[in-house]
Amino acid sequence: MTFHTSTAPHLFQELVDERIRGLQREAAEHRLASRVVNANKARKRAARATAALQAALSRL
């Protein structure tokens, strides 16, 4: 397989563009995973706060 000199820069640019798209996808997945983790932590904090409030109210 031979490449013409005018084709090589185009192929290289396609590889660079695909790598950038891949990194952007990974970053988006990371942001989503981080939001899920933060939502789970917030849910647990809310559950603990609800339990503490119920316990305090039951002592009244």
C-alpha positions in Angstrom: 0.0 0.0 0.0 1.4 3.4 -1.0 0.3 6.8 0.1 0.5 9.9 -2.0 2.1 12.8 -0.3 -1.1 14.8 -0.4 -3.0 11.9 1.3 -0.8 11.5 4.4 -1.6 14.9 6.0 -5.3 14.2 5.5 -5.1 10.8 7.1 -3.0 12.2 10.0 -5.6 15.0 10.5 -8.4 12.3 10.6 -6.5 10.4 13.3 -6.0 13.5 15.3 -9.7 14.5 15.0 -10.7 11.0 16.0 -8.5 11.1 19.0 -9.9 14.4 20.0 -13.5 13.1 19.7 -12.5 10.1 21.8 -11.1 12.3 24.5 -14.2 14.4 24.4 -16.3 11.3 24.8 -14.2 10.1 27.7 -14.5 13.5 29.4 -18.3 13.5 29.0 -18.5 10.0 30.5 -16.3 11.1 33.4 -18.5 14.1 34.0 -21.6 12.0 34.0 -20.1 9.4 36.3 -19.0 12.2 38.7 -22.5 13.6 38.7 -24.0 10.2 39.5 -21.5 9.7 42.4 -22.3 13.2 43.7 -26.1 12.5 43.5 -25.7 9.3 45.4 -23.7 11.0 48.1 -26.3 13.7 48.4 -29.1 11.1 48.6 -27.3 9.4 51.4 -26.8 12.7 53.3 -30.5 13.5 52.8 -31.4 10.0 54.2 -29.2 10.5 57.2 -30.6 14.0 57.8 -34.2 12.7 57.6 -33.4 9.9 60.0 -31.8 12.4 62.4 -34.8 14.7 62.1 -37.2 11.8 62.8 -35.2 10.8 65.8 -35.2 14.3 67.2 -39.0 14.7 66.6 -39.7 11.4 68.3 -38.0 12.7 71.4 -40.3 15.7 71.7 
